[in-house]
Structure formats: structure tokens, C-alpha cells
Amino acid sequence: MTSLRIIPLGGLGEVGKNMTVFELGDEIIVVDAGLAFPRDEHLGVDLVLPDFGYLEERAANIRAVVLTHGHEDHVGALPYLLREVRVPEVWATKLTLELVASKLDEHGLMRSTELRELVPEDGAVEIGRFRIEAIRMAHSIPDSVALVIESEAGRVVHTGDYKIDHTPVDGFKTDVGKLAEVGNRGVDLLLGDSTNAERPGVTQSERVVGEAFRQIIPARTGRVLISSFASNVHRMQQAIDVAVQVERKVAVVGRSLRKNINIARNLGYIDVPEDTMIRTQRIDEFRPHELMILCAGSQGEPVSALTRIAYNDHPAVKVERGDTVIISAKPIPGNELKIHDTINGLTKLGAEVLHEDNAPVHVSGHGKAEELRTILSLLRPRAVMPVHGEYRMLAAHARLAQEAGVPSDSIVIAENGSVVELTPGAPPRIVEHVEAGMTFVDGLGVGDVQDVALRDRRHLSEDGVLIVVATLATNGSVAAGPPELIARGFAETGPLLDEMREEARRVLDQCLADNVDEIKLLQEHLHDGIGQLVYDRTRRRPMILPVVIEV
């Protein structure tokens, strides 16, 4: 009997780096390839990727990657995956495909795979032993879809990210009719977005933000700056519509935002009168009430446009008293402090800052509990596997499924690396676990930052570093001079540093007197002697690096 193995490599027990493997016999398709942003403990790390080890070992079996939508937590890891394994095809809807093409072009990977468009209205496509059908879903980026994945093992629905928006900006509602039709065919397993499962009620329509813009912007006499996720095309369109209405020119600041708006304009997802857009170099030509500036950096990223503006460090944009800044995004968990710093900086410069805590300038792109209940009632799945969210969100989604009549033994709360097996006529079950950690991107290096490196970085950040330089004569029998001490991040007084120099001299003289002249042994004795002294005096454990040089 054929079994479908479903293996989440990311996105469970966390928010971000969504990636799920579907394995049937010797054929694999991968749904999404996302990244996550580093947490506070990931010092010096730029991006966090899923562990591709499972796919690298089975690279010859991979038939395709299928993408649900164009957000970074679903497509951002794709270039890094394509560096490691050969993927014959990448399937996605039109906007997602163009965003991915731009990303692959930046990485020099345009020839590494075939990009193929997934059109929901055209019906199912065959990928090896899988039959994939896309269903339009409303989300905070256009062209989002759910996937119906059919095989000999049964019919699986993966919702992607969604909400049930009855008045979407682009007119593409969540296709409840198609979902009901798939439900009538029979759904063996539902993989459902759990991000807002704990929140009661229904997520507001994206048009609520547009209405807030129409209320706020006309009354402002200074410049208006709006920052949102670079991919939130609908929100940018609504801001531009208000700018046209009140006769403000629009400048776009930030590389990612400018790139996404250009792609969306070329595909017809954003409609902007040609004379409305101006280049950033022309900002100073217009009076404050004639300008709207769209800028990237709603998450407080250190070198983003909004952060540089907040610290008065942007070459083209300066914030002045009377300006209004609208941060139209919710903080990604872990980014709250950075965003607060940005808001404080903008406020110090005299701007009024509006954000979701003091104005209705943001709505979520994820459905709340009532919308999850609606999806469960439309699809009537025999089994449910909550995905996309921290454990408490997955558990909340599981409770909703149980309330909807799904038997408890048919609800699977898995974790990254769980191998969930779906066999015809039987409930899904976890049969084993595979390695599914995380890979760190640090600058140009991928995967070369290990836990030990992060531990050392934490150590340095907490207690500093002491470098002890001892110089020996060539024969190794006498010290060529007194040891030197270099301290960084170690806020102690001169007397203690003098005492440490004396201790280093004492240890070195004692070792040489005992005929201990092997460099590694000398380093070890210096490390232990200085370390004990520092701990006795300060109760701290700085990183101690002894260096022994022969001259």
C-alpha cells in the first residue's frame, strides 16, 4: 500500500522558514522554501534557513518546488536551496514567480531551474506522481493560493497563508466555492495556517486600512511617510490612491520596496498615474504638503530606509516637525525593541508616528478563529495537521478542529522533522523524526556559523575579552619582556589590570623555572591563572586568549 510521507522542515513551533516535503515512493515535491529573521540570541546572524540536509541526501528524487505566495518566510530560502540541490521546476502564480525570478537573478541562479506559472483557473497540473491544483486565497500579498495535492495516498489540502476577505483590494476573494467543491470530493488531510488560531473573531478587510489612510492623510499639512512590508502591494496601492486624491507626489525609498513596486506595476497589480511618481532626488523640489514617501523598514531593520531616516542618516529624506509617519505593519516576534527605537527616533525629530497601537493603520493577513472554523466546515477534512505557527497556535488550531468534529486521533500536532505518514483508509500518524535544525547565514557564509560560534559571541557580549601576549626568547628558556595585556569590553580599573599583568608574569616565570616551555601548555597555564584571578576579583568570566610568541 502506498503511503505519503509529509515532513515539515520548518514552520512548526515557530513563525517563519516555512518548508514542507511531500514524499511518495521515490518522488518528492517541496511546498515553500522560506527563511526566518534571527532572534536576539543569534548574534551577528543575518538570516535563518531550514536545514536542507534531508533534501541534499535525496536530491535526485526532487521533482519540483511549489510556492503558495511571495512572502520571504515562504520563498526567501529558495536561492540557498537551489545552490545546494538541483530542482527541475519551480511552480508559482504570476506575481510570486516574478518576485522569485528577481531574487534568483540577484543570486546568479536564473539558469538553475525552470520557472513555471501556476494558474488557478487552468485546473490541475501533473508533477510526477502528484496532481497539484491551486485555489485563490486572500492574503496580504496578491496571487496567494492554497494547494490541493492529490496522489495514490489521498487528497491533501495545504492552505498556505490566508484570510477570508470579502472586499479585497484586487477583487480576488478567497475562493470559498472551490474550497467547498474540493470538500465535496473528500479531503483526507488538511494542513492549515495556524498563525491567528488563538484570536477569536474575524480578521478585518484590507480595505479598513485604506479607509484609515483616507481619514488621516488629507488633514495632514506636512509630509506623510508610510512604511509597510515591501511585499504588501495592496497597501501601497491604497496609499497611492489617497495620494492621487489629495494631489501629493509619491516617492519610493528603499531598494526592496522600489523593486517590488516596479514588478507589481509591470504586471498590472499596481496602477499609478505616471505623473504621480517622482524620483527621490526630486523630493526637495516639493513643499511638505505635496509629498508622500513610501519607505521600507517597517521592522526596524538596522540599515533600512525608515531606520536611517529615524537616525537622521538618510541621504535623501529628512523628517521635520509637522511630518506624519505611518508604520503600517505588525512587528515580527523579536523585532519589537528595534521598532520602538525607530519610533522614538522619529518622534525626537518632531514627527507624529501612527502605528497599530494608536491608529487603525494595520490589519493582519491571517485568518482568525472564525475563519479557520469556516475553512474546516468547507473542506470537512478527515484529518488535520496544523502548520505555520508556534506550538500554542498549533494547539489552538487543533482545538478548533476537534470542535468541528475531527476525531482527536486524526489530529496531528507535529514538529519540524516529524515524518507524518498518510496511508489510504487510516488516520495520519508520526512514524519517525529526521534532522530538521536551522542553517545560519552570516554575511556571504551559509551554514558556517555553528552553535559554538554563537556561544562565543554571547560570551564576548556579556563579559568581554582579555588577550595576554607573552614573549619568549628563541631558546624558550627566558621571557624576552613582561607580558602585555589587552582588554576589550572588560570594564575594570587600572589596579586590577596591573595585578593581572603581575599574575601573567608570575605564571610565565614559574612555568619556565619548571622547564615547561611548550607553547600550548604555557597558553593553558596563562589562561587558568588569569581566569581564576579575574573570577576571584569580579565574579566574571571574560574570554581569555593567551598568545605566546617566540622571538
C-alpha positions as CSV (number, residue, x, y, z in Angstrom):
1,M,0.0,0.0,0.0
2,T,1.3,3.4,-1.0
3,S,2.0,5.9,1.8
4,L,2.6,9.7,1.5
5,R,5.3,11.0,3.8
6,I,4.8,14.6,4.9
7,I,7.9,16.1,6.5
8,P,7.9,19.8,7.7
9,L,11.5,21.1,7.7
10,G,10.4,24.5,9.0
11,G,7.4,26.5,10.1
12,L,6.2,24.3,13.0
13,G,6.7,25.5,16.6
14,E,7.9,28.9,15.1
15,V,6.8,31.7,12.9
16,G,8.8,31.7,9.6
17,K,11.0,29.5,7.4
18,N,8.0,27.5,6.2
19,M,9.0,24.4,4.2
20,T,7.3,21.1,3.8
21,V,8.4,17.9,2.0
22,F,5.8,15.6,0.3
23,E,7.4,12.3,-0.5
24,L,5.7,9.5,-2.4
25,G,7.9,6.5,-3.1
26,D,11.0,7.9,-4.7
27,E,9.4,11.2,-5.8
28,I,9.5,14.5,-3.8
29,I,7.8,17.8,-4.1
30,V,8.6,20.7,-1.7
31,V,5.9,23.2,-0.8
32,D,7.5,26.6,0.0
33,A,11.1,27.4,0.9
34,G,11.1,30.3,3.4
35,L,13.5,32.0,5.8
36,A,13.2,33.5,9.2
37,F,14.9,36.5,10.8
38,P,17.4,36.0,13.6
39,R,16.4,36.1,17.2
40,D,18.3,38.2,19.9
41,E,20.5,35.2,20.8
42,H,21.6,34.8,17.1
43,L,24.4,37.4,17.4
44,G,25.8,38.5,14.1
45,V,23.5,36.3,12.1
46,D,21.7,37.8,9.1
47,L,19.1,35.1,8.1
48,V,17.9,31.8,9.4
49,L,17.2,29.0,6.9
50,P,15.8,25.5,7.2
51,D,18.2,22.6,7.3
52,F,18.4,21.2,3.7
53,G,20.2,18.0,4.8
54,Y,17.2,15.7,4.2
55,L,16.8,17.1,0.6
56,E,20.5,17.0,-0.2
57,E,20.6,13.3,0.6
58,R,17.6,12.8,-1.8
59,A,18.4,15.4,-4.4
60,A,17.8,13.0,-7.3
61,N,14.2,12.4,-6.2
62,I,13.1,16.1,-6.1
63,R,10.6,16.9,-8.9
64,A,9.6,20.5,-8.1
65,V,9.2,23.3,-5.5
66,V,5.7,24.7,-5.4
67,L,5.2,28.1,-3.8
68,T,2.0,29.3,-2.1
69,H,2.8,33.1,-2.2
70,G,5.7,35.6,-2.4
71,H,6.4,36.4,1.2
72,E,10.0,36.0,2.4
73,D,9.0,33.4,5.1
74,H,7.8,31.2,2.1
75,V,10.2,32.0,-0.7
76,G,13.3,33.6,0.8
77,A,15.3,30.4,1.2
78,L,14.8,29.3,-2.4
79,P,18.1,30.7,-3.8
80,Y,20.0,29.0,-1.0
81,L,18.2,25.7,-1.7
82,L,19.0,25.9,-5.4
83,R,22.7,26.3,-4.6
84,E,22.6,23.0,-2.7
85,V,20.3,20.8,-4.8
86,R,19.1,20.7,-8.3
87,V,15.4,21.4,-8.6
88,P,14.0,20.8,-12.1
89,E,11.0,23.1,-11.8
90,V,9.6,25.9,-9.6
91,W,5.8,26.4,-9.8
92,A,4.1,29.6,-8.6
93,T,1.5,32.1,-9.5
94,K,2.4,35.1,-11.7
95,L,3.4,37.7,-9.1
96,T,5.2,35.1,-6.9
97,L,7.1,33.9,-10.0
98,E,8.3,37.4,-10.9
99,L,9.4,38.1,-7.3
100,V,11.3,34.8,-7.3
101,A,12.8,35.5,-10.7
102,S,14.2,38.8,-9.5
103,K,15.6,37.1,-6.4
104,L,17.3,34.3,-8.4
105,D,18.7,36.9,-10.9
106,E,20.4,38.7,-7.9
107,H,21.9,35.4,-6.9
108,G,23.0,34.5,-10.4
109,L,20.7,31.5,-10.4
110,M,18.3,32.2,-13.3
111,R,19.5,29.2,-15.2
112,S,19.4,26.8,-12.3
113,T,15.8,25.8,-12.6
114,E,12.7,26.2,-14.9
115,L,10.1,28.7,-13.6
116,R,6.6,27.6,-14.4
117,E,3.4,29.6,-13.8
118,L,0.6,28.1,-11.8
119,V,-2.8,29.4,-12.9
120,P,-5.7,28.6,-10.5
121,E,-8.3,29.0,-13.3
122,D,-6.5,26.4,-15.6
123,G,-7.1,23.5,-13.3
124,A,-4.6,20.9,-12.0
125,V,-1.0,20.2,-13.2
126,E,0.8,16.9,-13.1
127,I,4.2,16.8,-11.4
128,G,5.4,13.2,-11.4
129,R,3.0,11.1,-9.4
130,F,1.4,14.2,-7.9
131,R,-1.5,16.2,-9.2
132,I,-1.5,19.9,-7.9
133,E,-4.4,22.3,-8.0
134,A,-4.2,25.9,-6.9
135,I,-7.1,27.7,-5.2
136,R,-7.1,31.5,-4.8
137,M,-6.8,32.8,-1.2
138,A,-6.9,36.4,0.1
139,H,-3.8,37.4,1.9
140,S,-1.6,40.5,2.4
141,I,0.1,39.9,-0.9
142,P,-1.6,39.3,-4.3
143,D,-1.6,35.9,-6.0
144,S,-1.7,33.8,-2.8
145,V,-3.0,30.2,-3.2
146,A,-3.9,27.1,-1.3
147,L,-2.7,23.8,-2.9
148,V,-4.7,20.6,-3.4
149,I,-2.2,17.8,-3.6
150,E,-3.5,14.5,-4.9
151,S,-1.8,11.2,-5.1
152,E,-2.5,7.5,-4.7
153,A,-2.3,8.0,-0.9
154,G,-5.1,10.5,-0.8
155,R,-6.1,14.2,-1.2
156,V,-4.2,16.7,0.9
157,V,-5.1,20.5,1.1
158,H,-2.3,22.9,2.1
159,T,-4.0,26.3,2.8
160,G,-0.9,28.5,2.6
161,D,-1.4,31.8,4.4
162,Y,-4.9,33.2,4.1
163,K,-7.8,35.2,5.4
164,I,-11.4,35.3,4.2
165,D,-11.6,38.9,3.0
166,H,-15.0,39.6,1.3
167,T,-13.8,43.0,0.0
168,P,-10.2,42.5,-1.1
169,V,-8.4,45.4,-2.8
170,D,-7.7,43.4,-6.0
171,G,-11.1,41.7,-6.2
172,F,-9.7,38.2,-5.7
173,K,-11.6,36.8,-2.7
174,T,-10.8,33.5,-1.0
175,D,-12.5,31.1,-3.4
176,V,-14.9,29.5,-0.9
177,G,-16.9,27.9,-3.8
178,K,-13.8,26.0,-5.0
179,L,-12.9,25.0,-1.4
180,A,-16.5,23.6,-0.9
181,E,-16.2,21.7,-4.1
182,V,-12.9,20.2,-3.0
183,G,-14.6,19.4,0.3
184,N,-17.3,17.5,-1.5
185,R,-14.7,15.4,-3.3
186,G,-13.3,14.4,0.1
187,V,-10.2,15.7,1.9
188,D,-8.0,13.1,3.6
189,L,-5.7,15.7,5.4
190,L,-5.8,19.4,5.9
191,L,-2.5,21.3,6.6
192,G,-3.9,24.7,7.8
193,D,-2.3,28.0,8.7
194,S,-2.4,28.5,12.5
195,T,-0.9,32.0,12.9
196,N,-4.1,33.6,14.3
197,A,-5.8,30.5,15.7
198,E,-5.7,31.8,19.2
199,R,-7.5,35.0,18.3
200,P,-11.3,35.0,18.3
201,G,-13.5,36.6,15.6
202,V,-12.7,37.5,12.1
203,T,-9.7,39.5,10.6
204,Q,-10.7,42.8,9.2
205,S,-10.6,43.5,5.5
206,E,-7.6,45.1,3.9
207,R,-9.9,48.0,2.9
208,V,-10.1,49.1,6.6
209,V,-6.5,50.3,6.2
210,G,-7.4,52.2,3.0
211,E,-10.2,53.9,4.9
212,A,-7.9,54.9,7.7
213,F,-5.5,56.4,5.1
214,R,-8.4,58.4,3.7
215,Q,-9.3,59.7,7.1
216,I,-5.7,60.5,8.2
217,I,-3.8,61.8,5.2
218,P,-6.0,64.7,3.8
219,A,-5.8,66.6,7.2
220,R,-2.0,66.5,7.3
221,T,-0.1,69.6,6.3
222,G,3.4,68.1,6.5
223,R,5.0,65.2,4.6
224,V,3.4,61.8,5.0
225,L,5.7,58.8,5.2
226,I,4.2,55.3,5.0
227,S,6.2,52.2,5.9
228,S,4.9,48.6,5.4
229,F,6.2,45.3,4.3
230,A,7.8,45.7,0.9
231,S,5.5,42.9,-0.5
232,N,2.2,44.4,0.7
233,V,1.2,45.6,-2.8
234,H,-2.4,46.2,-1.8
235,R,-1.4,48.6,1.0
236,M,0.9,50.5,-1.3
237,Q,-1.9,50.8,-3.9
238,Q,-4.3,52.2,-1.3
239,A,-1.7,54.7,-0.1
240,I,-1.1,55.8,-3.7
241,D,-4.8,56.2,-4.4
242,V,-5.1,58.6,-1.5
243,A,-2.0,60.5,-2.7
244,V,-3.7,60.9,-6.1
245,Q,-6.9,62.1,-4.4
246,V,-5.1,64.8,-2.3
247,E,-2.7,65.7,-5.1
248,R,0.5,64.6,-3.4
249,K,3.5,63.3,-5.4
250,V,4.8,59.8,-4.3
251,A,8.5,58.9,-3.9
252,V,9.6,55.4,-3.1
253,V,12.6,54.9,-0.8
254,G,14.2,51.6,-0.1
255,R,15.6,49.1,-2.7
256,S,13.3,46.2,-1.8
257,L,10.2,48.3,-1.9
258,R,11.2,50.0,-5.2
259,K,11.9,46.6,-6.8
260,N,8.5,45.1,-5.7
261,I,6.5,48.1,-6.8
262,N,8.2,48.1,-10.2
263,I,7.4,44.4,-10.6
264,A,3.8,44.9,-9.5
265,R,3.4,47.8,-11.9
266,N,4.7,45.9,-14.8
267,L,2.3,43.0,-14.1
268,G,-0.7,45.4,-13.6
269,Y,-1.1,44.7,-9.8
270,I,-0.5,48.4,-9.0
271,D,-2.0,51.3,-11.0
272,V,-0.2,54.6,-10.6
273,P,-0.6,57.7,-12.8
274,E,2.8,58.4,-14.4
275,D,3.0,62.0,-13.2
276,T,2.4,60.9,-9.6
277,M,5.7,59.1,-9.1
278,I,8.9,61.1,-8.6
279,R,12.5,60.1,-8.1
280,T,13.9,60.5,-4.6
281,Q,16.4,63.1,-6.0
282,R,13.4,65.4,-6.6
283,I,12.0,65.3,-3.0
284,D,13.4,68.7,-2.1
285,E,11.6,70.3,-5.1
286,F,8.2,69.9,-3.4
287,R,6.7,71.5,-0.4
288,P,5.8,69.2,2.6
289,H,2.0,69.1,1.9
290,E,2.8,68.0,-1.7
291,L,4.6,64.8,-0.8
292,M,4.0,61.2,0.2
293,I,7.0,59.0,0.8
294,L,6.7,55.2,0.8
295,C,9.6,53.6,2.6
296,A,10.9,50.2,3.5
297,G,11.9,49.3,7.0
298,S,8.7,48.7,9.0
299,Q,10.5,46.1,11.1
300,G,13.3,48.4,12.3
301,E,16.0,46.7,10.2
302,P,19.3,48.4,11.0
303,V,20.2,49.7,7.5
304,S,16.7,50.0,6.2
305,A,15.3,53.4,4.8
306,L,13.0,54.1,7.8
307,T,15.6,53.3,10.4
308,R,18.2,55.6,8.7
309,I,15.6,58.3,8.5
310,A,14.8,57.9,12.2
311,Y,18.5,58.4,13.0
312,N,18.9,61.4,10.6
313,D,21.2,59.3,8.4
314,H,19.3,59.1,5.1
315,P,20.9,61.0,2.2
316,A,17.5,61.9,0.6
317,V,14.9,62.1,3.3
318,K,14.9,64.2,6.5
319,V,12.0,64.2,9.0
320,E,10.9,67.5,10.4
321,R,8.3,68.8,12.9
322,G,4.9,68.5,11.3
323,D,5.6,65.4,9.3
324,T,3.5,62.2,9.9
325,V,5.0,58.7,9.8
326,I,2.5,55.7,9.4
327,I,4.0,52.4,10.3
328,S,1.5,50.1,8.7
329,A,2.8,46.7,9.9
330,K,2.8,44.4,12.9
331,P,6.2,43.6,14.5
332,I,7.6,40.2,13.7
333,P,8.2,38.5,17.1
334,G,11.6,39.6,18.3
335,N,11.7,42.9,16.4
336,E,9.6,44.9,18.9
337,L,12.6,46.7,20.5
338,K,14.1,47.7,17.1
339,I,10.7,49.2,16.1
340,H,10.3,51.0,19.4
341,D,13.8,52.6,18.9
342,T,12.8,53.7,15.4
343,I,9.5,55.2,16.7
344,N,11.5,57.0,19.4
345,G,14.0,58.4,16.9
346,L,11.2,59.7,14.6
347,T,9.3,61.3,17.5
348,K,12.5,63.0,18.7
349,L,12.8,64.6,15.2
350,G,9.3,66.1,15.6
351,A,7.2,63.6,13.6
352,E,3.9,62.2,14.7
353,V,4.1,58.4,14.4
354,L,1.0,56.4,13.9
355,H,1.1,52.6,14.3
356,E,-1.3,49.8,15.1
357,D,-1.4,50.6,18.8
358,N,-2.7,54.1,18.3
359,A,-4.5,54.1,14.9
360,P,-6.2,51.5,12.6
361,V,-3.3,51.5,10.2
362,H,-2.7,47.8,10.0
363,V,-4.8,44.6,9.7
364,S,-3.4,41.0,9.7
365,G,-3.2,38.9,6.6
366,H,-4.0,35.8,8.5
367,G,-7.5,34.5,9.4
368,K,-8.7,34.3,13.0
369,A,-10.5,31.5,14.7
370,E,-13.9,32.0,13.0
371,E,-12.2,31.9,9.6
372,L,-10.4,28.7,10.5
373,R,-13.7,27.3,11.5
374,T,-15.1,28.3,8.1
375,I,-12.3,26.5,6.2
376,L,-12.8,23.4,8.4
377,S,-16.6,23.4,7.6
378,L,-16.0,24.0,3.9
379,L,-13.4,21.2,3.5
380,R,-14.7,18.8,6.1
381,P,-11.3,17.0,6.4
382,R,-11.0,13.5,7.8
383,A,-7.7,14.6,9.5
384,V,-6.0,17.9,10.4
385,M,-2.3,18.8,10.8
386,P,-1.9,22.4,12.0
387,V,1.1,24.2,10.4
388,H,2.6,27.7,10.4
389,G,2.9,28.9,14.0
390,E,4.3,28.5,17.4
391,Y,3.2,25.4,19.5
392,R,0.4,27.3,21.3
393,M,-1.0,28.4,17.9
394,L,-0.9,24.8,16.6
395,A,-2.7,23.6,19.7
396,A,-5.4,26.3,19.4
397,H,-6.0,25.2,15.7
398,A,-6.2,21.5,16.9
399,R,-8.9,22.5,19.4
400,L,-10.9,24.2,16.6
401,A,-10.6,21.1,14.5
402,Q,-11.8,18.9,17.4
403,E,-14.8,21.3,17.9
404,A,-15.5,20.9,14.2
405,G,-15.9,17.2,14.6
406,V,-12.5,15.9,13.6
407,P,-11.6,12.9,15.8
408,S,-8.8,13.5,18.3
409,D,-6.8,10.6,16.9
410,S,-6.9,12.2,13.4
411,I,-5.4,15.5,14.6
412,V,-1.6,15.5,14.3
413,I,0.4,18.2,16.1
414,A,3.8,17.7,14.6
415,E,7.2,19.5,14.9
416,N,9.9,20.3,12.5
417,G,11.4,16.9,11.4
418,S,8.4,14.8,12.2
419,V,7.6,12.3,9.5
420,V,3.8,12.1,9.1
421,E,2.6,9.1,7.2
422,L,-0.7,9.2,5.3
423,T,-2.0,5.8,4.2
424,P,-5.4,5.3,2.5
425,G,-8.1,4.3,4.9
426,A,-6.1,5.1,8.0
427,P,-5.6,8.3,10.1
428,P,-2.2,10.0,9.7
429,R,0.5,9.2,12.2
430,I,4.0,10.3,13.1
431,V,6.3,7.3,12.3
432,E,9.7,8.8,12.8
433,H,11.8,12.0,13.1
434,V,14.5,13.3,10.7
435,E,17.1,16.0,11.3
436,A,15.5,19.4,10.9
437,G,17.6,22.1,12.5
438,M,18.4,25.6,11.2
439,T,21.1,27.0,9.0
440,F,22.6,30.4,9.7
441,V,23.5,33.0,7.0
442,D,26.3,35.3,8.2
443,G,27.4,37.8,5.5
444,L,28.3,35.7,2.5
445,G,28.7,32.5,4.6
446,V,25.9,29.9,4.7
447,G,26.0,27.3,7.4
448,D,29.4,28.1,8.7
449,V,28.1,29.7,11.9
450,Q,27.7,26.9,14.4
451,D,26.3,26.8,17.9
452,V,29.8,27.1,19.3
453,A,30.4,30.4,17.4
454,L,27.1,31.8,18.7
455,R,28.1,30.7,22.3
456,D,31.4,32.5,21.9
457,R,29.7,35.7,20.6
458,R,27.3,35.6,23.6
459,H,30.3,35.2,25.9
460,L,32.1,38.1,24.3
461,S,29.0,40.3,24.5
462,E,28.5,39.6,28.2
463,D,32.0,39.7,29.8
464,G,34.4,41.0,27.1
465,V,37.8,39.6,26.1
466,L,41.3,39.6,27.6
467,I,44.3,39.0,25.4
468,V,47.6,38.1,27.2
469,V,50.7,38.4,25.0
470,A,53.8,36.7,26.4
471,T,57.2,36.9,24.5
472,L,59.9,34.2,24.9
473,A,63.5,34.2,23.8
474,T,64.2,31.8,20.9
475,N,65.6,29.1,23.2
476,G,62.3,29.2,25.2
477,S,64.1,29.4,28.5
478,V,63.5,33.0,29.5
479,A,60.9,35.7,28.9
480,A,62.0,38.4,26.5
481,G,59.9,41.0,28.3
482,P,57.0,41.5,30.6
483,P,53.6,40.1,29.4
484,E,51.3,42.5,27.7
485,L,47.5,42.7,28.4
486,I,44.9,43.9,26.0
487,A,41.3,44.3,27.4
488,R,38.2,44.9,25.3
489,G,34.7,45.1,26.7
490,F,36.1,44.4,30.2
491,A,35.3,47.5,32.2
492,E,37.7,47.2,35.1
493,T,40.1,49.6,36.8
494,G,43.8,50.0,36.2
495,P,44.9,48.4,39.5
496,L,43.2,45.1,38.5
497,L,44.8,45.2,35.1
498,D,48.2,45.7,36.8
499,E,47.5,42.8,39.1
500,M,46.7,40.6,36.1
501,R,50.0,41.6,34.4
502,E,51.8,40.6,37.5
503,E,50.0,37.3,37.6
504,A,50.8,36.6,34.0
505,R,54.5,37.3,34.7
506,R,54.4,35.1,37.8
507,V,52.8,32.2,35.9
508,L,55.2,32.5,33.0
509,D,58.3,32.6,35.2
510,Q,57.0,29.6,37.2
511,C,56.5,27.6,34.1
512,L,59.9,28.4,32.7
513,A,61.5,27.6,36.0
514,D,59.8,24.2,35.9
515,N,61.1,23.7,32.3
516,V,57.6,24.0,30.9
517,D,58.2,25.7,27.6
518,E,55.8,24.0,25.2
519,I,53.6,26.8,23.8
520,K,50.2,25.1,24.2
521,L,51.0,24.3,27.8
522,L,52.2,27.8,28.5
523,Q,48.9,29.2,27.0
524,E,46.9,26.8,29.2
525,H,48.6,27.9,32.4
526,L,48.3,31.6,31.5
527,H,44.6,31.0,30.7
528,D,43.9,29.3,34.0
529,G,45.9,31.7,36.2
530,I,44.4,34.9,34.8
531,G,40.9,33.3,34.6
532,Q,41.0,32.4,38.3
533,L,42.3,35.8,39.4
534,V,39.6,37.6,37.4
535,Y,36.8,35.4,38.7
536,D,38.1,35.8,42.3
537,R,38.1,39.6,42.0
538,T,35.0,40.3,39.8
539,R,32.9,37.1,39.6
540,R,33.1,37.4,35.8
541,R,34.4,35.0,33.2
542,P,35.7,37.0,30.2
543,M,37.1,35.2,27.2
544,I,40.8,34.9,27.8
545,L,43.1,34.4,24.7
546,P,46.7,33.8,25.7
547,V,49.2,34.4,22.9
548,V,52.8,33.1,23.2
549,I,55.4,34.5,20.7
550,E,59.0,33.3,20.3
551,V,61.5,36.0,19.2
